[in-house]
Amino acid sequence: MSVLIKRNQAESFKVDEATVITRYNFSTRDYDMVEIIVNGHHGTMRNKTSTKSYYIISGKGTFEIDGTAYQVEAGDIITVNPNSWLSITGHDLRALIITNPPFNADDEEWK
């Protein structure tokens, strides 16, 4: 099945003071995709069931995964496995997140 979702069809919302998510309302049974923009500290969370892969579109940031810090910039890909604690700090950090299986808010735990 081919799908085209235009940017103006996407839904953007603020998660916290530092983070905006744009949801394209596209999901398969295997994965979904959203865009995230982080300017500041996004917080510390883990997903109990999904693997999240972040493709860094622009900006710079730090992903701290289970206590290890990774510096990221445009063109990088970083993957976070289920049950890994993640903290993101970014400066104009824009990334595409592919979540497999699709995101379910009940699977997220925040510190």
Steps between C-alpha positions, in 0.01 A plus 500: 500500500643836398428801719576870467460712810554872448666712767181705541315178589734432792408574860758683714484523878727604783611215728686718749673839507784372280325261261257507207377182331349494151288193438424417139213268592668216319554163658528143386469198722882491504608862556406865514688826438499842661722805487643644821654841563696547823630833631613430854449191715227253400501295821576140589279215383496144378275304271424151626431336162619707203835560335537866398740603224576872468628643172648843578381745235664814639646655813707338772428323822583244763320171544571340836406133484529297820762742631716522185503833313504512120555823308287519185477733201336515157529174309546277807270212594466383859289205616352455846395149599194417712542555877799732451484827692533794261560868561528748210648848507504693175577831337272540198504119484256367240466124454276243336405222743407157368336293775465122469247376600291818469496748788259431784489759782428224753848359429680825600635552851641837614734576790 
